[in-house]
Amino acid sequence: MLPQAITNLEKLLNGPRDGALLRYSLGNEYLKLGETEKAAAYFQQTVERDPRFSAGWKLLGKALMAADRQEEALAAYERGIQVATQKGDVQAAKEMGVFVRRLKRLLEA
């Protein structure tokens, strides 16, 4: 059985309140449950709806990493760094930069 938070959020899908933030919230809830593929799908929808949502890119990368999809995670983090830099979101860009360096070392090993 799904937690009440997810059930409540899913009721809002395809309604007037549906948007990047709703998809981000659902992705976050599924990530907490360890449902990495479902989380990644919602984070992908988040950044499709709002490509400038740097936190969406960051958690998309995290979900893809957890789903053992490293190449895709690397691409998400790199795009997220571009977005965060353009927005002036320095902290998010720095955090994703750390993840990129770790991922590149992992992929090179």
One Martini backbone bead per residue (centre of mass of N, CA, C, O) as a GRO file, in nm:
protein
  109
    1MET     BB    1   0.096   0.036   0.022
    2LEU     BB    2   0.064   0.359  -0.012
    3PRO     BB    3   0.130   0.646   0.084
    4GLN     BB    4  -0.066   0.916   0.138
    5ALA     BB    5   0.104   1.126  -0.010
    6ILE     BB    6   0.095   0.986  -0.286
    7THR     BB    7  -0.207   0.964  -0.321
    8ASN     BB    8  -0.261   1.269  -0.308
    9LEU     BB    9  -0.075   1.354  -0.544
   10GLU     BB   10  -0.200   1.169  -0.770
   11LYS     BB   11  -0.480   1.321  -0.773
   12LEU     BB   12  -0.342   1.584  -0.922
   13LEU     BB   13  -0.310   1.463  -1.176
   14ASN     BB   14  -0.422   1.629  -1.458
   15GLY     BB   15  -0.464   1.899  -1.330
   16PRO     BB   16  -0.441   2.229  -1.232
   17ARG     BB   17  -0.176   2.141  -1.036
   18ASP     BB   18  -0.012   2.044  -1.257
   19GLY     BB   19   0.352   2.002  -1.243
   20ALA     BB   20   0.671   2.019  -1.162
   21LEU     BB   21   0.629   2.012  -0.850
   22LEU     BB   22   0.455   1.759  -0.839
   23ARG     BB   23   0.659   1.568  -0.977
   24TYR     BB   24   0.883   1.616  -0.773
   25SER     BB   25   0.731   1.516  -0.522
   26LEU     BB   26   0.687   1.229  -0.627
   27GLY     BB   27   0.980   1.156  -0.671
   28ASN     BB   28   1.065   1.193  -0.377
   29GLU     BB   29   0.878   0.978  -0.254
   30TYR     BB   30   0.987   0.738  -0.423
   31LEU     BB   31   1.280   0.764  -0.330
   32LYS     BB   32   1.226   0.703  -0.028
   33LEU     BB   33   1.119   0.401  -0.114
   34GLY     BB   34   1.316   0.297  -0.361
   35GLU     BB   35   1.167   0.394  -0.637
   36THR     BB   36   1.370   0.472  -0.884
   37GLU     BB   37   1.217   0.457  -1.155
   38LYS     BB   38   0.974   0.630  -1.074
   39ALA     BB   39   1.135   0.872  -0.987
   40ALA     BB   40   1.277   0.925  -1.257
   41ALA     BB   41   1.019   0.976  -1.418
   42TYR     BB   42   0.929   1.228  -1.256
   43PHE     BB   43   1.189   1.394  -1.297
   44GLN     BB   44   1.170   1.401  -1.603
   45GLN     BB   45   0.900   1.553  -1.605
   46THR     BB   46   0.999   1.799  -1.459
   47VAL     BB   47   1.219   1.892  -1.677
   48GLU     BB   48   1.016   1.908  -1.910
   49ARG     BB   49   0.833   2.133  -1.776
   50ASP     BB   50   1.119   2.248  -1.624
   51PRO     BB   51   1.438   2.308  -1.735
   52ARG     BB   52   1.508   2.522  -1.474
   53PHE     BB   53   1.504   2.283  -1.255
   54SER     BB   54   1.768   2.208  -1.069
   55ALA     BB   55   1.656   2.005  -0.857
   56GLY     BB   56   1.552   1.806  -1.069
   57TRP     BB   57   1.827   1.729  -1.186
   58LYS     BB   58   1.955   1.625  -0.927
   59LEU     BB   59   1.737   1.398  -0.867
   60LEU     BB   60   1.764   1.254  -1.130
   61GLY     BB   61   2.052   1.165  -1.088
   62LYS     BB   62   2.004   1.011  -0.825
   63ALA     BB   63   1.797   0.806  -0.934
   64LEU     BB   64   1.976   0.691  -1.160
   65MET     BB   65   2.195   0.587  -0.977
   66ALA     BB   66   2.009   0.400  -0.804
   67ALA     BB   67   1.931   0.249  -1.094
   68ASP     BB   68   2.200   0.197  -1.254
   69ARG     BB   69   2.228   0.486  -1.451
   70GLN     BB   70   2.506   0.648  -1.500
   71GLU     BB   71   2.504   0.790  -1.777
   72GLU     BB   72   2.238   0.941  -1.727
   73ALA     BB   73   2.326   1.082  -1.471
   74LEU     BB   74   2.554   1.245  -1.593
   75ALA     BB   75   2.375   1.404  -1.792
   76ALA     BB   76   2.194   1.533  -1.577
   77TYR     BB   77   2.412   1.681  -1.419
   78GLU     BB   78   2.530   1.846  -1.653
   79ARG     BB   79   2.266   1.995  -1.713
   80GLY     BB   80   2.224   2.105  -1.425
   81ILE     BB   81   2.472   2.286  -1.422
   82GLN     BB   82   2.388   2.470  -1.650
   83VAL     BB   83   2.126   2.568  -1.522
   84ALA     BB   84   2.238   2.671  -1.251
   85THR     BB   85   2.436   2.874  -1.372
   86GLN     BB   86   2.228   3.047  -1.529
   87LYS     BB   87   2.064   3.109  -1.247
   88GLY     BB   88   2.274   3.123  -0.993
   89ASP     BB   89   2.294   2.821  -0.864
   90VAL     BB   90   2.568   2.747  -0.702
   91GLN     BB   91   2.515   2.510  -0.508
   92ALA     BB   92   2.399   2.308  -0.712
   93ALA     BB   93   2.644   2.307  -0.899
   94LYS     BB   94   2.846   2.201  -0.692
   95GLU     BB   95   2.707   1.937  -0.618
   96MET     BB   96   2.699   1.820  -0.908
   97GLY     BB   97   3.006   1.830  -0.948
   98VAL     BB   98   3.070   1.611  -0.744
   99PHE     BB   99   2.904   1.386  -0.881
  100VAL     BB  100   3.057   1.389  -1.148
  101ARG     BB  101   3.335   1.313  -1.044
  102ARG     BB  102   3.251   1.043  -0.919
  103LEU     BB  103   3.131   0.916  -1.176
  104LYS     BB  104   3.382   0.926  -1.353
  105ARG     BB  105   3.551   0.744  -1.172
  106LEU     BB  106   3.362   0.501  -1.187
  107LEU     BB  107   3.363   0.472  -1.506
  108GLU     BB  108   3.687   0.438  -1.525
  109ALA     BB  109   3.712   0.164  -1.342
   0.00000   0.00000   0.00000
